[in-house]
Amino acid sequence: MTDLNLPVLLVVEDDEGLQRQLKWAYEGYRVVIAGDRATAIEQVRAHEPAVVTLDLGLPPDPDGTAEGFATLTEILALKPDTKVIVASGHGARESALRAIALGAYDFYRKPIDIDELGLIVARAFHLHAIEAENRLLEDRDSGGGTILGSLLSAAPEMTKVARTVERVAGADVSVMLLGASGTGKELLARAVHQLSPRANGQFVAINCAAIPENLLEAELFGYERGAFTGAVKTTPGKIELAQGGTLFLDEVGDIPLPLQVKLLRFLQERVIERIGGRSPIAVDTRIVCATHQDLDAMQVAGSFREDLYYRLAEIVVKIPTLAERPGDAVLLARHFAKRFSRELNPQVHGLGADALAVIDAYPWPGNVRELENRLKRAVIMADGKLVGAADLDLPGSRAAVDEGEELALNLRAAREVADRRAIRSALARTEHNISGAAKLLGISRPTLYDLLKQYHLQA
């Protein structure tokens, strides 16, 4: 009788003899079998295996690898934490490189040695268990509050970003922050600086999109007296001012190509020359940059240098939009309402229930900056003690979900996502009052406590 509590191993193999051999070779796992891509995806949805062994030679292309690679891609798209061990005898080196590039955990060259493959499988299960435990700890630590000292968030998506920033801050590498306008890129750049060994140095920021092209070079590199009309005194540039500290290049995608060449030279040699100057100046500064643009597409189009990108993007941090951070809109709205009422309209004491509902439902295309501006206006315009939905002047509900949206892994996973989102929203609206949140959700307090425990969420 199969023990349903055992971890699941999915074997994707079209050879029936090898299927039987592998099915009985692994003790301590619940082994499920698939002989083609469609069956493999069905088994992933049904059983959510932690580990998969995948033969690349699957029908209708058993002598090639195309079907196997397609299966690998689909599995990881559905369940990215799955450890997929790819096995193949076709062009082993090329297949191994491609499989790892696509996200496979490991590669095994046929013919199969059961004992050797068993060790790889055991190691994959061990790593999967460690990663799952780390995710639980992250969820438990993702209650409402400030992270990185100044960033307000309750969402695990931002907690993950914060953990990344904390890890990379101590390493003297260039950091690229990618995110839509208004997502807090400069706050994160300052956090990189403040958590780094360069924290006692200057944090110098420059918005590359806000300065005309003919002035940007002078702003970055400085100039000598008499270098051009109006240069009445020698002036150091932003790079030089950031000596011993951090230079933040906001909207780096707007730097024109000729200036990209000069910036690349600085990054390679760590020396600059002011405009009109002849003496090289050594500068020791860390570069953190940010953009909302698609730099990959710009490289293809020839408007952003590939060699400069790799110098600037030693570490890339992707920042989620406010719509991708469940509960954060309400959390931030409360914060802004308190701040602006204190500064601009002391008679306002908070947000009404209708305002909270609208804030939680709206997609916030302008992200945190849009939310902040809306709250400032609403606090100023409010006539009563509470900001109402009318004061915000926002659409009343989130846009309908696109019919073409990809399905979740399975129904259980979809329910969990919906439950987590609803619980976080209810807790945010009630300022983490359990009785109030349970009432909003239409459940009892014990049921809410059970769900919090089940999903490892903080009350």
C-alpha angles and dihedrals in degrees: 000000000000116000105228090199093066118103112262123245117190116205113199106194132135097202105095094203092053090044090059092044093051094042092062098034098075118073118189095033135087102235120206123184135218127178100190142022098266093051091045092055091047090053092048091053093045101042107019093216118209092211133029129190108205129193108207093210101079130152134300084031104033093153094050138049104234096096092046093052090047089053091049091052093049094048093051092045089055098040113012095183093062114117105226117194109198121208125191144145094199114103090330100196096046092043092049093052092048093046093052091046089054091053105268115156096221143345127230124192118222142269090073123234104201095207094048093045088047090060091051090049092049091050090050092052090049093052092045090053092050092049091048090052091050090052090053091052090050090051091050091051095048099088119133118291146080122316126193087017097283110031113098115212143133096186122108088218090066093038087060090051090049092051090051091051091049091052098047097040093080094050115083095231134124114263127207117201113201120192146117121277113284098023096117104263095152092049089055092046090054089049090054088053097044093049094047131088085252093065092113090057127078124286103214118187130191128179104218092195095054098058123074114251094244091055100040095081091054091048092052103038104023127222143246124244110277094015089128140349108300095022094124096158140021109270126189117224130233093266091056093044089057092062107147092005141064131296114206114202106194117197090010090173088074095064107115118242098250090054091046088064092054092046090050090053090053092050091050099044103021092224130108137193120212117232106276092014129118103191120087114233119207113224127188107198136137118236122222115173138178140194142168091208128100100252092182090060091044090054090052090048091049096240095112124043116242093212091053091049092056091048092052098038104055085132120023121199118190114206119209122231120249089255088060092055107076113213096008096102091061093042092052093042091057090050094050092044091055092046097047095042089055092048103034114015117016093184090071110091102178147304126315122232091252091052091050091051092051093045091051092048100045116094096220100216089185091053122207093343091057091046091051093050093047092051093048091053093043094052091050093048098042115113098188136052092268130052108241133203090258090058090057094050092208132143109269101237145025116270115266115269112261111256090227093059112133116257120249120252090269141326094277091054092047091052091049092052091049093046093050092048093048093047093048091048093049092048091048093050093050096040089247095306104155096205092048093046092049090050091051090050093046094237136110124265092248090052091051091049089051091051092048089053093044093052095036093239126153119243 
